[in-house]
Amino acid sequence: MNDPIQQMIQAKTVLAPMAGVTDVPFRMLMRRFGCKFAFTEMIDVNGVIYNNRKTFRLMERLPGDAPLGIQLVGRDEDKFSRVAAYCVEKGYRVIDINAGCPARKVVSPGKGVSLMRAPAVLSRIVRRLVRELGVPVTVKMRSGWNEEEKNYMEVAEAVQDAGASAVCVHARTKEQMYKGRADHRITAEMKRNLRIPVFASGNLMSPRDVKDVLDLTGCDGVFIARGCLGRPWIFSQTNRMLRGMEPIDPPGFEDIKEIMLEHFQLASEYFESSRLFPRMYKHVAWYFKGHKNLDPVMRSYRQVDSLDGLRRFVESVKVGERNRLEVSGGFPAQGTI
Ligand SMILES: Cc1cc2nc3c(=O)[nH]c(=O)nc-3n(C[C@H](O)[C@H](O)[C@H](O)COP(=O)(O)O)c2cc1C
């Protein structure tokens, strides 16, 4: 089975693009937990055109990191065309267009969710890429700009007519950003009315959420985003649930610490040590989320600057009474980090 869209449908749970998160080590960890299809984070076409070193770094991949789609963000049709051709040359087999990012620096130059206010521009980009590339082109969009401007059907039909192979809808408006509940009645309506596969995004925080959204909407698969932050096992647990297998308990605190160390190991092979520990800060907070007293623990983490120190930090963190985190053993005062 080489058709990437079929691979996405078969996978059912796809790792969503997440800027600053879905880098190489993160994707490798998710794959270890059963993620079968992943996307890079959004790559700005300008970064490629202007030879930005950081952008090229975001486009890297390892051999085991497949199948993998790449998401591009931009506005200019010619730039999309040049950059997408380069991506195909580099081996990417799905090009996704970002029509959902609500961040100001993306929206003001007319990129991301702004493309939903310009369906003709978006369709022209899709049509051009479909004509030139010979690989599937998909679009990740939102429900609309705000409550009064929910033009998801118009946009989805336009990109379908332009030749898009699938759409993913984050069922929130631009104004909602990441707050409030995603309205998956929208996803269901899109699934009923479109000919191309529809993927759902929004509030998929547990295997149960995934199953409910698949059942409610009849969609072809889901994109997992915040649901896997600090919780990569959501993929294996969801795969089990969708196969009708008995659920297994989520990992306990000591197991989570081991998973975190595994993540650090992967990240240390990829990031130089001066960047490793600041880069992993948010992940540490996500692994420890749900416990009280996180602040002092994260203050201790800030003092970690070696893998050895990290190991001692991790060993020193325990869960005490009433779910409170404690840093024991005098970390880091007695250490030599
Ligand atoms: C930290 C972060 C970064 C994100 N970056 C991107 C991105 O680069 N491209 C994109 O299409 N969506 C991006 N998203 C949106 C997610 O892919 C997803 O659609 C959204 O989080 C809704 O799903 P959730 O409620 O299950 O988290 C990002 C979300 C988060 C939390």
Ligand as a Chemical Component Dictionary entry (heavy atoms), coordinates in Angstrom:
data_LIG
# 
_chem_comp.id                   LIG 
_chem_comp.type                 NON-POLYMER 
_chem_comp.pdbx_formal_charge   0 
_chem_comp.three_letter_code    LIG 
# 
loop_
_chem_comp_atom.comp_id 
_chem_comp_atom.atom_id 
_chem_comp_atom.alt_atom_id 
_chem_comp_atom.type_symbol 
_chem_comp_atom.charge 
_chem_comp_atom.model_Cartn_x 
_chem_comp_atom.model_Cartn_y 
_chem_comp_atom.model_Cartn_z 
_chem_comp_atom.pdbx_ordinal 
LIG C1  C1  C 0 2.008  23.780 20.202 1  
LIG C2  C2  C 0 1.110  23.634 18.986 2  
LIG C3  C3  C 0 1.622  23.877 17.727 3  
LIG C4  C4  C 0 0.806  23.739 16.598 4  
LIG N1  N1  N 0 1.350  23.918 15.358 5  
LIG C5  C5  C 0 0.605  23.659 14.257 6  
LIG C6  C6  C 0 1.195  23.690 12.952 7  
LIG O1  O1  O 0 2.403  23.921 12.775 8  
LIG N2  N2  N 0 0.372  23.455 11.888 9  
LIG C7  C7  C 0 -0.965 23.163 12.045 10 
LIG O2  O2  O 0 -1.666 22.948 11.056 11 
LIG N3  N3  N 0 -1.521 23.102 13.268 12 
LIG C8  C8  C 0 -0.772 23.319 14.359 13 
LIG N4  N4  N 0 -1.337 23.191 15.604 14 
LIG C9  C9  C 0 -2.751 22.786 15.719 15 
LIG C10 C10 C 0 -2.873 21.282 15.945 16 
LIG O3  O3  O 0 -2.353 20.568 14.826 17 
LIG C11 C11 C 0 -4.349 20.880 16.187 18 
LIG O4  O4  O 0 -5.103 21.126 15.033 19 
LIG C12 C12 C 0 -4.965 21.637 17.365 20 
LIG O5  O5  O 0 -4.091 21.628 18.467 21 
LIG C13 C13 C 0 -6.318 21.049 17.772 22 
LIG O6  O6  O 0 -6.223 19.788 18.313 23 
LIG P1  P1  P 0 -6.263 19.485 19.922 24 
LIG O7  O7  O 0 -7.402 20.310 20.494 25 
LIG O8  O8  O 0 -6.518 17.992 19.996 26 
LIG O9  O9  O 0 -4.946 19.911 20.469 27 
LIG C14 C14 C 0 -0.553 23.365 16.735 28 
LIG C15 C15 C 0 -1.059 23.136 18.013 29 
LIG C16 C16 C 0 -0.255 23.251 19.140 30 
LIG C17 C17 C 0 -0.845 22.977 20.505 31 
# 
loop_
_chem_comp_bond.comp_id 
_chem_comp_bond.atom_id_1 
_chem_comp_bond.atom_id_2 
_chem_comp_bond.value_order 
_chem_comp_bond.pdbx_ordinal 
LIG C1  C2  SING 1  
LIG C2  C3  SING 2  
LIG C2  C16 DOUB 3  
LIG C3  C4  DOUB 4  
LIG C4  N1  SING 5  
LIG C4  C14 SING 6  
LIG N1  C5  DOUB 7  
LIG C5  C6  SING 8  
LIG C5  C8  SING 9  
LIG C6  O1  DOUB 10 
LIG C6  N2  SING 11 
LIG N2  C7  SING 12 
LIG C7  O2  DOUB 13 
LIG C7  N3  SING 14 
LIG N3  C8  DOUB 15 
LIG C8  N4  SING 16 
LIG N4  C9  SING 17 
LIG N4  C14 SING 18 
LIG C9  C10 SING 19 
LIG C10 O3  SING 20 
LIG C10 C11 SING 21 
LIG C11 O4  SING 22 
LIG C11 C12 SING 23 
LIG C12 O5  SING 24 
LIG C12 C13 SING 25 
LIG C13 O6  SING 26 
LIG O6  P1  SING 27 
LIG P1  O7  DOUB 28 
LIG P1  O8  SING 29 
LIG P1  O9  SING 30 
LIG C14 C15 DOUB 31 
LIG C15 C16 SING 32 
LIG C16 C17 SING 33 
# 
